[in-house]
Amino acid sequence: MKPNEILQDMQAKVSDLLKQSPAKDIERNVKSLLNQGFNRLDLVTREEFDIQAQVLARTREKLEALEKRVAELEGERHAQD
């Protein structure tokens, strides 16, 4: 056998052993438990968080513009009185 074939054969055997080992089952169970825990926490993804942060920033800008406009209108009204 060529060295490359030997390495591939060893890799395949190790991979088969790992698939059949209890460690793989433990890993699967831990991942499942973590996913269930995260789902209960009602977390959002980073992308969803960033989108909401952008929406909030735009809303804040609009609010500031409206507050400025209201102050201008109130100033005009007091000037007329």
C-alpha positions in Angstrom: 0.0 0.0 0.0 1.1 3.6 -0.7 1.6 5.9 2.3 -1.4 8.0 1.2 -3.7 4.9 1.1 -2.5 3.9 4.5 -3.3 7.3 6.0 -6.8 7.3 4.3 -7.5 3.8 5.6 -6.4 4.8 9.1 -8.5 7.9 8.9 -11.6 5.9 7.8 -11.1 3.4 10.7 -10.7 6.2 13.3 -13.8 7.9 11.9 -15.8 4.7 12.2 -14.6 4.2 15.7 -15.6 7.7 16.7 -19.0 7.3 15.1 -19.6 4.2 17.3 -18.1 5.6 20.5 -20.2 6.8 23.4 -18.5 10.2 23.1 -20.5 10.9 20.0 -23.8 10.1 21.8 -22.7 12.3 24.7 -21.9 15.1 22.3 -25.3 14.8 20.6 -27.1 14.8 23.9 -25.2 17.8 25.2 -26.0 19.7 22.0 -29.6 18.8 22.3 -29.8 19.9 25.9 -28.1 23.2 25.1 -30.4 23.9 22.2 -33.4 23.2 24.4 -32.0 25.6 27.1 -31.4 28.3 24.5 -34.9 28.0 23.1 -36.4 28.5 26.6 -34.3 31.6 27.1 -36.0 33.2 24.1 -32.8 34.5 22.6 -32.4 36.4 19.3 -29.7 36.1 16.8 -27.0 38.8 16.3 -28.6 39.7 13.0 -32.0 40.2 14.5 -30.5 42.3 17.2 -28.5 44.5 14.7 -31.7 45.0 12.6 -33.6 46.2 15.7 -30.8 48.5 16.7 -30.9 50.1 13.3 -34.7 50.5 13.5 -34.4 52.0 17.0 -31.7 54.5 15.7 -33.9 55.6 12.8 -36.9 56.0 15.2 -34.8 58.0 17.6 -33.8 60.3 14.7 -37.4 60.8 13.7 -38.4 61.5 17.3 -35.7 64.1 17.7 -36.8 65.8 14.4 -40.4 65.8 15.6 -39.5 67.2 19.0 -37.5 70.0 17.3 -40.5 70.8 15.0 -42.9 70.9 17.9 -40.6 73.3 19.8 -40.5 75.5 16.7 -44.3 75.5 16.3 -44.7 76.3 20.0 -42.2 79.1 19.7 -44.1 80.5 16.7 -47.4 80.3 18.7 -45.9 82.1 21.7 -44.5 84.8 19.4 -48.0 85.4 18.0 -49.6 85.7 21.4 
